[in-house]
Amino acid sequence: MSQPSRVLFETLASACAARGLDLACALPARAYNDAVAAAYHLPDFGRPDALAVVVGNTRALWPTLRRALRADPILGASPHPVDDFCAGALHAALAKLPAPPRHELRLASDLPPRRVAMQRLADIAGMAPLSPSYLNIHPEFGPWIALRGVVVFDLDAGDAPSPSPSPPAPSACERGCEAPCMPALQHALAQSRAEVTGIVDVAADWESWLAIRDACPIGRAHRYDDEQIRYHYTKDRRWLPHGD
């Protein structure tokens, strides 16, 4: 990574981490754009190797969100408080950058024409490879992560990580894992009758979907707490964090 892009990346990653978004990974926009349909492309400001920074979180988000909800009744009344908090945190982190180059933020919650294939992006960036059960698996935190957005800067990424012509190092899922997630996935699909209806209603049988994450042997020490898990799967506002 060039010195300007490295400094920019490290400054942004630090500002995001202070707001509960503690995962960041850099890549050239081209690495992602070459792998997905045009409808999902990132902007590149006319430079294909523009610096793109993927941002996400572990369970570290929840204490920060708890404080924000206590301090901001408007956020607490939002129909999408977690998405709104993460968007605000990303904008606030970007505002901390000293004289940044032109940039564009795309959120995981954005709809077409701004939609990004976030799981593919995290996979290509090397942040969290995709597993057979369609979960992104971080090498340390396992499936206990969420992807929140990507910022593209009008600045060359330099030698930021990108797919290599040689075979990449095997992911944790490829290093002899017996894929205990797959029986759990098949059970969840059967419980939701997704193969019959074509619709996956995660909230209706959320514990079956949670079992897919719980089956993964990677990152178990970083499992979300019960409150965060229940809100993640059900979006039931009773499970939003309250108090200290």
Protein Blocks (a to p, Z undefined) as FASTA:
>chain_A
ZZklmmmmmmmmmmmmmnopabccdddfklmmmmpcfklpcceehpakbccddddddfkl
mmmmmmmmmmmmklmmpmblmlmmmmmmmmmmmmmpghiaddddddfkbccfkbccfklm
mmmnomaccdfkopacdfklmmmdcdfbdcdddddekjadcddfbdcdddfklnopahlm
lmmmmmmmmmnommmnopacfklmmmlmmmmmmmpmghklmgccfklmmmmmnopaklpc
edZZ
